[in-house]
Amino acid sequence: MLTVRQYEDSDYDVCRNRLWLQLTETHRELYNAPEIGGDDPGLTFDEHLTRVGPERLWVAELDGTVVGLTGLIVGDISTAIEPESEIEPLVVDENARGQGIGSALVDFLKEYVPANGLPELVVGTTGRNKLMLEFLKKQGFDTIGTVNFILQENYSVQNWSDGAEISGVAFKV
């Protein structure tokens, strides 16, 4: 049985040391950059947990085992006309993929955001993560709102590839 529930302190180890590590490994492989995440990628999970707060994290459990993690970064309601709600992270254990877990996490947030008075749900991914791009498209994310650009000389990862086009303009990913 698959359920999505609020993150609890008892989820810390599996979320930090398994799911977040798998997310980091995916980025290392996508960019052929073993330095991503540093020596202890779990430290970035700790920072994320502190910044977002456990009340904005949810886990997916399959038969009592935590197999997915998602979170929601909500823009500052006091300064934004319409605070943005960004999915971060969205990770499913590599051994449990293809079982609807990612879809269940996204579906949960699709209901949570409007029910809590938030006007939109956005999600970002790396430009070369084709599997995630395909997944997000299937989940209904079919509109590009913002594109971020990087000056290579200012970024530690230099393993970029040709292959993306937006509005007829070619970019590296």
Backbone as JSON Lines, residues from 0, in Angstrom:
{"i":0,"aa":"M","n":[0.83,-1.17,0.0],"ca":[0.0,0.0,0.0],"c":[0.88,1.25,0.0]}
{"i":1,"aa":"L","n":[0.54,2.22,-0.85],"ca":[1.31,3.46,-0.99],"c":[0.58,4.59,-0.28]}
{"i":2,"aa":"T","n":[1.3,5.31,0.59],"ca":[0.73,6.47,1.26],"c":[1.74,7.62,1.22]}
{"i":3,"aa":"V","n":[1.21,8.83,1.22],"ca":[2.03,10.04,1.35],"c":[1.66,10.65,2.68]}
{"i":4,"aa":"R","n":[2.67,10.96,3.48],"ca":[2.43,11.51,4.81],"c":[3.49,12.57,5.14]}
{"i":5,"aa":"Q","n":[3.21,13.32,6.18],"ca":[4.12,14.36,6.68],"c":[5.46,13.73,7.09]}
{"i":6,"aa":"Y","n":[6.54,14.39,6.77],"ca":[7.87,14.0,7.23],"c":[7.89,14.0,8.75]}
{"i":7,"aa":"E","n":[8.57,13.01,9.33],"ca":[8.74,12.92,10.77],"c":[10.23,12.82,11.09]}
{"i":8,"aa":"D","n":[10.61,13.17,12.3],"ca":[12.01,13.09,12.71],"c":[12.59,11.7,12.47]}
{"i":9,"aa":"S","n":[11.79,10.67,12.61],"ca":[12.26,9.3,12.42],"c":[12.6,8.99,10.95]}
{"i":10,"aa":"D","n":[12.21,9.88,10.03],"ca":[12.52,9.71,8.6],"c":[13.89,10.29,8.23]}
{"i":11,"aa":"Y","n":[14.5,10.97,9.17],"ca":[15.73,11.72,8.88],"c":[16.8,10.86,8.22]}
{"i":12,"aa":"D","n":[17.12,9.73,8.79],"ca":[18.22,8.91,8.28],"c":[17.97,8.45,6.85]}
{"i":13,"aa":"V","n":[16.81,7.9,6.56],"ca":[16.53,7.4,5.22],"c":[16.47,8.54,4.21]}
{"i":14,"aa":"C","n":[15.92,9.68,4.62],"ca":[15.82,10.81,3.7],"c":[17.19,11.42,3.43]}
{"i":15,"aa":"R","n":[17.99,11.57,4.46],"ca":[19.31,12.19,4.32],"c":[20.32,11.26,3.67]}
{"i":16,"aa":"N","n":[20.38,10.04,4.17],"ca":[21.48,9.14,3.8],"c":[21.16,8.16,2.69]}
{"i":17,"aa":"R","n":[19.92,8.08,2.27],"ca":[19.61,7.22,1.13],"c":[19.01,8.05,0.0]}
{"i":18,"aa":"L","n":[17.87,8.69,0.24],"ca":[17.19,9.4,-0.84],"c":[17.98,10.61,-1.33]}
{"i":19,"aa":"W","n":[18.46,11.45,-0.4],"ca":[19.22,12.65,-0.8],"c":[20.53,12.24,-1.47]}
{"i":20,"aa":"L","n":[21.15,11.18,-0.98],"ca":[22.38,10.7,-1.6],"c":[22.11,10.21,-3.01]}
{"i":21,"aa":"Q","n":[21.01,9.5,-3.23],"ca":[20.66,9.06,-4.58],"c":[20.41,10.25,-5.5]}
{"i":22,"aa":"L","n":[19.76,11.28,-4.99],"ca":[19.54,12.5,-5.77],"c":[20.87,13.13,-6.16]}
{"i":23,"aa":"T","n":[21.78,13.21,-5.22],"ca":[23.12,13.75,-5.48],"c":[23.85,12.91,-6.51]}
{"i":24,"aa":"E","n":[23.79,11.6,-6.37],"ca":[24.45,10.7,-7.32],"c":[23.9,10.88,-8.73]}
{"i":25,"aa":"T","n":[22.59,11.09,-8.84],"ca":[21.99,11.35,-10.15],"c":[22.6,12.59,-10.78]}
{"i":26,"aa":"H","n":[22.74,13.66,-10.0],"ca":[23.34,14.89,-10.53],"c":[24.81,14.69,-10.87]}
{"i":27,"aa":"R","n":[25.52,13.93,-10.07],"ca":[26.93,13.64,-10.37],"c":[27.05,12.91,-11.71]}
{"i":28,"aa":"E","n":[26.16,11.95,-11.93],"ca":[26.19,11.19,-13.18],"c":[25.76,12.04,-14.37]}
{"i":29,"aa":"L","n":[24.7,12.84,-14.2],"ca":[24.23,13.69,-15.3],"c":[25.31,14.63,-15.8]}
{"i":30,"aa":"Y","n":[26.13,15.14,-14.88],"ca":[27.15,16.12,-15.23],"c":[28.57,15.56,-15.22]}
{"i":31,"aa":"N","n":[28.71,14.25,-14.99],"ca":[30.03,13.64,-14.9],"c":[30.91,14.48,-13.99]}
{"i":32,"aa":"A","n":[30.37,14.77,-12.81],"ca":[31.03,15.67,-11.87],"c":[30.92,15.12,-10.45]}
{"i":33,"aa":"P","n":[31.89,14.3,-10.05],"ca":[31.84,13.68,-8.72],"c":[31.92,14.67,-7.56]}
{"i":34,"aa":"E","n":[32.3,15.9,-7.85],"ca":[32.42,16.89,-6.78],"c":[31.07,17.48,-6.34]}
{"i":35,"aa":"I","n":[30.02,17.26,-7.12],"ca":[28.71,17.79,-6.74],"c":[28.3,17.21,-5.39]}
{"i":36,"aa":"G","n":[27.91,18.06,-4.48],"ca":[27.49,17.63,-3.16],"c":[28.61,17.5,-2.15]}
{"i":37,"aa":"G","n":[29.86,17.59,-2.62],"ca":[30.99,17.49,-1.71],"c":[31.16,16.12,-1.11]}
{"i":38,"aa":"D","n":[31.97,16.05,-0.08],"ca":[32.27,14.77,0.58],"c":[31.09,14.23,1.39]}
{"i":39,"aa":"D","n":[30.23,15.11,1.86],"ca":[29.07,14.69,2.64],"c":[27.82,15.36,2.07]}
{"i":40,"aa":"P","n":[27.22,14.76,1.03],"ca":[26.03,15.37,0.43],"c":[24.88,15.55,1.41]}
{"i":41,"aa":"G","n":[24.87,14.79,2.48],"ca":[23.82,14.92,3.47],"c":[23.78,16.28,4.13]}
{"i":42,"aa":"L","n":[24.9,17.0,4.11],"ca":[24.92,18.34,4.68],"c":[23.96,19.27,3.95]}
{"i":43,"aa":"T","n":[23.81,19.08,2.63],"ca":[22.86,19.92,1.89],"c":[21.42,19.53,2.25]}
{"i":44,"aa":"F","n":[21.19,18.27,2.6],"ca":[19.87,17.9,3.11],"c":[19.6,18.63,4.42]}
{"i":45,"aa":"D","n":[20.6,18.64,5.31],"ca":[20.45,19.33,6.59],"c":[20.11,20.8,6.37]}
{"i":46,"aa":"E","n":[20.81,21.44,5.44],"ca":[20.55,22.85,5.13],"c":[19.13,23.04,4.59]}
{"i":47,"aa":"H","n":[18.72,22.13,3.7],"ca":[17.38,22.21,3.12],"c":[16.32,22.03,4.21]}
{"i":48,"aa":"L","n":[16.51,21.07,5.07],"ca":[15.57,20.81,6.16],"c":[15.45,22.04,7.06]}
{"i":49,"aa":"T","n":[16.56,22.69,7.35],"ca":[16.54,23.89,8.19],"c":[15.83,25.03,7.48]}
{"i":50,"aa":"R","n":[16.12,25.21,6.19],"ca":[15.56,26.33,5.43],"c":[14.06,26.15,5.19]}
{"i":51,"aa":"V","n":[13.65,24.95,4.77],"ca":[12.26,24.7,4.41],"c":[11.42,24.36,5.63]}
{"i":52,"aa":"G","n":[11.99,23.61,6.53],"ca":[11.27,23.17,7.72],"c":[10.61,21.83,7.49]}
{"i":53,"aa":"P","n":[10.55,21.0,8.52],"ca":[9.96,19.67,8.38],"c":[8.47,19.71,8.03]}
{"i":54,"aa":"E","n":[7.81,20.82,8.33],"ca":[6.38,20.94,8.01],"c":[6.13,21.08,6.51]}
{"i":55,"aa":"R","n":[7.16,21.31,5.74],"ca":[7.03,21.42,4.28],"c":[7.71,20.25,3.56]}
{"i":56,"aa":"L","n":[7.87,19.14,4.26],"ca":[8.41,17.92,3.66],"c":[7.41,16.79,3.86]}
{"i":57,"aa":"W","n":[7.33,15.91,2.84],"ca":[6.46,14.75,2.89],"c":[7.21,13.55,2.36]}
{"i":58,"aa":"V","n":[6.85,12.38,2.84],"ca":[7.47,11.15,2.37],"c":[6.39,10.24,1.79]}
{"i":59,"aa":"A","n":[6.83,9.39,0.9],"ca":[5.97,8.33,0.37],"c":[6.42,7.03,1.02]}
{"i":60,"aa":"E","n":[5.45,6.28,1.51],"ca":[5.72,4.98,2.11],"c":[5.06,3.91,1.27]}
{"i":61,"aa":"L","n":[5.81,2.88,0.99],"ca":[5.29,1.72,0.28],"c":[5.41,0.53,1.23]}
{"i":62,"aa":"D","n":[4.28,0.01,1.63],"ca":[4.24,-1.1,2.58],"c":[5.08,-0.82,3.83]}
{"i":63,"aa":"G","n":[4.99,0.42,4.34],"ca":[5.67,0.79,5.57],"c":[7.11,1.24,5.43]}
{"i":64,"aa":"T","n":[7.64,1.24,4.21],"ca":[9.02,1.65,3.98],"c":[9.04,2.98,3.24]}
{"i":65,"aa":"V","n":[9.82,3.94,3.73],"ca":[9.94,5.23,3.06],"c":[10.71,5.05,1.76]}
{"i":66,"aa":"V","n":[10.06,5.42,0.64],"ca":[10.65,5.24,-0.69],"c":[10.65,6.52,-1.52]}
{"i":67,"aa":"G","n":[10.15,7.62,-0.96],"ca":[10.13,8.87,-1.71],"c":[10.1,10.06,-0.78]}
{"i":68,"aa":"L","n":[10.55,11.18,-1.31],"ca":[10.61,12.41,-0.54],"c":[10.28,13.58,-1.46]}
{"i":69,"aa":"T","n":[9.48,14.49,-0.94],"ca":[9.24,15.74,-1.65],"c":[9.15,16.86,-0.63]}
{"i":70,"aa":"G","n":[9.31,18.07,-1.13],"ca":[9.21,19.24,-0.28],"c":[8.62,20.4,-1.06]}
{"i":71,"aa":"L","n":[8.32,21.44,-0.35],"ca":[7.72,22.61,-0.96],"c":[8.38,23.86,-0.4]}
{"i":72,"aa":"I","n":[9.0,24.64,-1.28],"ca":[9.55,25.93,-0.91],"c":[8.49,26.96,-1.25]}
{"i":73,"aa":"V","n":[8.05,27.69,-0.25],"ca":[7.0,28.68,-0.46],"c":[7.63,30.07,-0.35]}
{"i":74,"aa":"G","n":[7.4,30.89,-1.4],"ca":[7.91,32.25,-1.4],"c":[7.32,33.05,-0.26]}
{"i":75,"aa":"D","n":[8.0,34.11,0.11],"ca":[7.57,34.96,1.21],"c":[6.24,35.63,0.89]}
{"i":76,"aa":"I","n":[5.21,35.22,1.6],"ca":[3.86,35.71,1.35],"c":[3.77,37.22,1.63]}
{"i":77,"aa":"S","n":[4.56,37.73,2.57],"ca":[4.46,39.14,2.93],"c":[5.02,40.08,1.87]}
{"i":78,"aa":"T","n":[5.95,39.59,1.04],"ca":[6.55,40.47,0.04],"c":[6.15,40.13,-1.38]}
{"i":79,"aa":"A","n":[5.55,38.99,-1.6],"ca":[5.19,38.58,-2.96],"c":[3.72,38.88,-3.22]}
{"i":80,"aa":"I","n":[3.43,39.3,-4.43],"ca":[2.04,39.5,-4.81],"c":[1.34,38.14,-4.79]}
{"i":81,"aa":"E","n":[1.97,37.16,-5.41],"ca":[1.47,35.78,-5.38],"c":[2.65,34.87,-5.04]}
{"i":82,"aa":"P","n":[2.7,34.37,-3.82],"ca":[3.85,33.56,-3.43],"c":[3.95,32.29,-4.25]}
{"i":83,"aa":"E","n":[5.14,32.02,-4.71],"ca":[5.38,30.84,-5.53],"c":[5.58,29.62,-4.63]}
{"i":84,"aa":"S","n":[5.12,28.48,-5.08],"ca":[5.32,27.21,-4.38],"c":[6.14,26.32,-5.31]}
{"i":85,"aa":"E","n":[7.36,26.0,-4.88],"ca":[8.26,25.21,-5.72],"c":[8.5,23.84,-5.11]}
{"i":86,"aa":"I","n":[8.31,22.81,-5.92],"ca":[8.62,21.45,-5.49],"c":[10.13,21.31,-5.4]}
{"i":87,"aa":"E","n":[10.62,20.96,-4.22],"ca":[12.05,20.74,-4.02],"c":[12.26,20.02,-2.71]}
{"i":88,"aa":"P","n":[12.75,18.82,-2.72],"ca":[13.13,17.99,-3.84],"c":[11.96,17.13,-4.29]}
{"i":89,"aa":"L","n":[12.22,16.3,-5.27],"ca":[11.31,15.23,-5.67],"c":[12.21,14.05,-6.0]}
{"i":90,"aa":"V","n":[12.22,13.08,-5.11],"ca":[13.12,11.94,-5.29],"c":[12.4,10.65,-4.88]}
{"i":91,"aa":"V","n":[12.59,9.63,-5.7],"ca":[12.05,8.3,-5.43],"c":[13.22,7.34,-5.39]}
{"i":92,"aa":"D","n":[13.22,6.47,-4.4],"ca":[14.28,5.47,-4.27],"c":[14.45,4.74,-5.6]}
{"i":93,"aa":"E","n":[15.69,4.6,-6.02],"ca":[15.96,3.99,-7.33],"c":[15.43,2.57,-7.45]}
{"i":94,"aa":"N","n":[15.27,1.87,-6.34],"ca":[14.75,0.51,-6.36],"c":[13.23,0.45,-6.36]}
{"i":95,"aa":"A","n":[12.58,1.62,-6.27],"ca":[11.11,1.64,-6.21],"c":[10.5,2.46,-7.35]}
{"i":96,"aa":"R","n":[11.31,2.83,-8.31],"ca":[10.79,3.65,-9.41],"c":[9.88,2.84,-10.32]}
{"i":97,"aa":"G","n":[8.98,3.53,-11.0],"ca":[8.06,2.89,-11.92],"c":[6.82,2.32,-11.25]}
{"i":98,"aa":"Q","n":[6.61,2.67,-9.98],"ca":[5.47,2.14,-9.24],"c":[4.45,3.22,-8.87]}
{"i":99,"aa":"G","n":[4.57,4.4,-9.48],"ca":[3.62,5.47,-9.24],"c":[3.92,6.32,-8.02]}
{"i":100,"aa":"I","n":[5.11,6.17,-7.45],"ca":[5.45,6.9,-6.23],"c":[5.66,8.39,-6.52]}
{"i":101,"aa":"G","n":[6.42,8.7,-7.56],"ca":[6.62,10.1,-7.93],"c":[5.3,10.76,-8.28]}
{"i":102,"aa":"S","n":[4.46,10.06,-9.0],"ca":[3.13,10.6,-9.34],"c":[2.31,10.87,-8.09]}
{"i":103,"aa":"A","n":[2.37,9.97,-7.12],"ca":[1.61,10.16,-5.88],"c":[2.11,11.39,-5.12]}
{"i":104,"aa":"L","n":[3.43,11.6,-5.1],"ca":[3.98,12.77,-4.42],"c":[3.54,14.06,-5.12]}
{"i":105,"aa":"V","n":[3.61,14.07,-6.45],"ca":[3.19,15.26,-7.2],"c":[1.69,15.49,-7.04]}
{"i":106,"aa":"D","n":[0.9,14.44,-7.12],"ca":[-0.55,14.57,-6.95],"c":[-0.88,15.15,-5.58]}
{"i":107,"aa":"F","n":[-0.15,14.71,-4.56],"ca":[-0.36,15.25,-3.22],"c":[-0.15,16.77,-3.22]}
{"i":108,"aa":"L","n":[0.95,17.22,-3.83],"ca":[1.25,18.66,-3.85],"c":[0.27,19.43,-4.73]}
{"i":109,"aa":"K","n":[-0.22,18.8,-5.8],"ca":[-1.22,19.45,-6.65],"c":[-2.49,19.75,-5.86]}
{"i":110,"aa":"E","n":[-2.8,18.93,-4.88],"ca":[-3.97,19.17,-4.01],"c":[-3.62,20.1,-2.86]}
{"i":111,"aa":"Y","n":[-2.44,19.96,-2.31],"ca":[-2.03,20.73,-1.15],"c":[-1.93,22.23,-1.47]}
{"i":112,"aa":"V","n":[-1.34,22.57,-2.59],"ca":[-1.08,23.97,-2.93],"c":[-2.37,24.8,-2.98]}
{"i":113,"aa":"P","n":[-3.36,24.44,-3.79],"ca":[-4.57,25.27,-3.79],"c":[-5.35,25.2,-2.48]}
{"i":114,"aa":"A","n":[-5.32,24.06,-1.82],"ca":[-6.04,23.92,-0.55],"c":[-5.46,24.82,0.54]}
{"i":115,"aa":"N","n":[-4.22,25.25,0.34],"ca":[-3.56,26.11,1.32],"c":[-3.39,27.54,0.8]}
{"i":116,"aa":"G","n":[-4.2,27.89,-0.19],"ca":[-4.24,29.27,-0.67],"c":[-3.04,29.71,-1.48]}
{"i":117,"aa":"L","n":[-2.29,28.78,-2.0],"ca":[-1.13,29.12,-2.82],"c":[-1.54,29.1,-4.29]}
{"i":118,"aa":"P","n":[-1.14,30.09,-5.07],"ca":[-1.7,30.25,-6.41],"c":[-1.09,29.36,-7.5]}
{"i":119,"aa":"E","n":[0.12,28.89,-7.33],"ca":[0.72,28.09,-8.4],"c":[1.73,27.11,-7.85]}
{"i":120,"aa":"L","n":[1.97,26.08,-8.62],"ca":[2.95,25.07,-8.28],"c":[3.96,25.03,-9.4]}
{"i":121,"aa":"V","n":[5.23,25.2,-9.05],"ca":[6.3,25.15,-10.05],"c":[7.31,24.09,-9.64]}
{"i":122,"aa":"V","n":[8.06,23.65,-10.61],"ca":[9.11,22.67,-10.35],"c":[10.25,22.93,-11.32]}
{"i":123,"aa":"G","n":[11.45,22.76,-10.86],"ca":[12.62,22.91,-11.71],"c":[13.37,21.61,-11.79]}
{"i":124,"aa":"T","n":[14.12,21.47,-12.85],"ca":[15.0,20.31,-13.0],"c":[16.17,20.73,-13.86]}
{"i":125,"aa":"T","n":[17.21,19.94,-13.85],"ca":[18.34,20.26,-14.71],"c":[17.93,20.03,-16.16]}
{"i":126,"aa":"G","n":[18.47,20.84,-17.03],"ca":[18.1,20.79,-18.44],"c":[18.43,19.5,-19.14]}
{"i":127,"aa":"R","n":[19.36,18.74,-18.62],"ca":[19.74,17.49,-19.28],"c":[19.12,16.24,-18.66]}
{"i":128,"aa":"N","n":[18.25,16.42,-17.68],"ca":[17.61,15.28,-17.03],"c":[16.36,14.89,-17.82]}
{"i":129,"aa":"K","n":[16.58,14.18,-18.92],"ca":[15.49,13.83,-19.84],"c":[14.4,13.02,-19.15]}
{"i":130,"aa":"L","n":[14.77,12.08,-18.3],"ca":[13.76,11.27,-17.62],"c":[12.85,12.13,-16.75]}
{"i":131,"aa":"M","n":[13.43,13.1,-16.04],"ca":[12.62,13.97,-15.21],"c":[11.78,14.9,-16.07]}
{"i":132,"aa":"L","n":[12.33,15.41,-17.15],"ca":[11.55,16.26,-18.05],"c":[10.33,15.51,-18.59]}
{"i":133,"aa":"E","n":[10.53,14.27,-19.0],"ca":[9.42,13.45,-19.51],"c":[8.39,13.19,-18.4]}
{"i":134,"aa":"F","n":[8.87,12.89,-17.2],"ca":[7.98,12.64,-16.08],"c":[7.13,13.87,-15.77]}
{"i":135,"aa":"L","n":[7.78,15.03,-15.7],"ca":[7.06,16.26,-15.37],"c":[6.03,16.6,-16.44]}
{"i":136,"aa":"K","n":[6.37,16.38,-17.69],"ca":[5.42,16.63,-18.78],"c":[4.18,15.75,-18.59]}
{"i":137,"aa":"K","n":[4.38,14.47,-18.25],"ca":[3.25,13.56,-18.01],"c":[2.41,13.99,-16.82]}
{"i":138,"aa":"Q","n":[3.03,14.71,-15.87],"ca":[2.31,15.17,-14.69],"c":[1.56,16.47,-14.94]}
{"i":139,"aa":"G","n":[1.66,17.0,-16.16],"ca":[0.92,18.21,-16.5],"c":[1.73,19.48,-16.52]}
{"i":140,"aa":"F","n":[3.01,19.39,-16.19],"ca":[3.87,20.57,-16.23],"c":[4.32,20.77,-17.68]}
{"i":141,"aa":"D","n":[3.54,21.52,-18.44],"ca":[3.82,21.68,-19.87],"c":[4.11,23.13,-20.26]}
{"i":142,"aa":"T","n":[4.3,23.99,-19.27],"ca":[4.57,25.4,-19.54],"c":[5.9,25.79,-18.91]}
{"i":143,"aa":"I","n":[6.8,26.37,-19.7],"ca":[8.06,26.87,-19.17],"c":[7.83,28.3,-18.71]}
{"i":144,"aa":"G","n":[8.08,28.54,-17.43],"ca":[7.87,29.87,-16.88],"c":[9.15,30.68,-16.8]}
{"i":145,"aa":"T","n":[10.21,30.06,-16.33],"ca":[11.48,30.74,-16.14],"c":[12.6,29.82,-16.58]}
{"i":146,"aa":"V","n":[13.62,30.39,-17.18],"ca":[14.8,29.64,-17.57],"c":[16.0,30.3,-16.9]}
{"i":147,"aa":"N","n":[16.83,29.52,-16.24],"ca":[18.04,30.05,-15.59],"c":[19.24,29.82,-16.49]}
{"i":148,"aa":"F","n":[20.13,30.78,-16.53],"ca":[21.33,30.69,-17.35],"c":[22.55,30.72,-16.45]}
{"i":149,"aa":"I","n":[23.61,30.06,-16.9],"ca":[24.85,29.98,-16.14],"c":[26.0,30.41,-17.03]}
{"i":150,"aa":"L","n":[26.88,31.27,-16.51],"ca":[28.14,31.57,-17.18],"c":[29.11,30.48,-16.77]}
{"i":151,"aa":"Q","n":[29.61,29.72,-17.72],"ca":[30.44,28.56,-17.39],"c":[31.64,28.9,-16.53]}
{"i":152,"aa":"E","n":[32.29,30.0,-16.81],"ca":[33.5,30.32,-16.05],"c":[33.2,30.63,-14.58]}
{"i":153,"aa":"N","n":[31.93,30.84,-14.26],"ca":[31.56,31.13,-12.89],"c":[30.94,29.93,-12.18]}
{"i":154,"aa":"Y","n":[31.0,28.77,-12.79],"ca":[30.35,27.59,-12.24],"c":[31.36,26.46,-12.2]}
{"i":155,"aa":"S","n":[31.41,25.72,-11.09],"ca":[32.45,24.71,-10.92],"c":[32.3,23.53,-11.87]}
{"i":156,"aa":"V","n":[31.08,23.18,-12.27],"ca":[30.87,22.05,-13.16],"c":[31.02,22.54,-14.6]}
{"i":157,"aa":"Q","n":[31.95,21.96,-15.34],"ca":[32.22,22.41,-16.7],"c":[31.79,21.4,-17.76]}
{"i":158,"aa":"N","n":[31.08,20.39,-17.38],"ca":[30.73,19.3,-18.29],"c":[29.38,19.55,-18.96]}
{"i":159,"aa":"W","n":[29.33,20.51,-19.86],"ca":[28.09,20.87,-20.53],"c":[28.06,20.27,-21.92]}
{"i":160,"aa":"S","n":[26.88,20.01,-22.42],"ca":[26.7,19.4,-23.74],"c":[25.74,20.23,-24.57]}
{"i":161,"aa":"D","n":[25.95,20.24,-25.88],"ca":[24.98,20.87,-26.77],"c":[23.71,20.03,-26.76]}
{"i":162,"aa":"G","n":[22.58,20.66,-27.07],"ca":[21.4,19.82,-27.21],"c":[20.08,20.39,-26.78]}
{"i":163,"aa":"A","n":[20.02,21.62,-26.31],"ca":[18.73,22.18,-25.91],"c":[18.38,23.35,-26.81]}
{"i":164,"aa":"E","n":[17.11,23.47,-27.1],"ca":[16.64,24.6,-27.88],"c":[15.36,25.12,-27.25]}
{"i":165,"aa":"I","n":[15.33,26.42,-27.04],"ca":[14.13,27.07,-26.5],"c":[13.82,28.25,-27.41]}
{"i":166,"aa":"S","n":[12.61,28.26,-27.92],"ca":[12.15,29.32,-28.84],"c":[13.12,29.53,-29.99]}
{"i":167,"aa":"G","n":[13.67,28.43,-30.49],"ca":[14.55,28.48,-31.65],"c":[15.98,28.9,-31.35]}
{"i":168,"aa":"V","n":[16.33,29.02,-30.07],"ca":[17.68,29.43,-29.69],"c":[18.37,28.23,-29.03]}
{"i":169,"aa":"A","n":[19.57,27.9,-29.5],"ca":[20.32,26.74,-29.01],"c":[21.08,27.08,-27.74]}
{"i":170,"aa":"F","n":[21.11,26.11,-26.81],"ca":[21.81,26.25,-25.55],"c":[22.51,24.95,-25.21]}
{"i":171,"aa":"K","n":[23.43,25.02,-24.28],"ca":[24.05,23.82,-23.71],"c":[23.28,23.43,-22.46]}
{"i":172,"aa":"V","n":[23.3,22.15,-22.17],"ca":[22.68,21.65,-20.94],"c":[23.69,20.81,-20.19]}
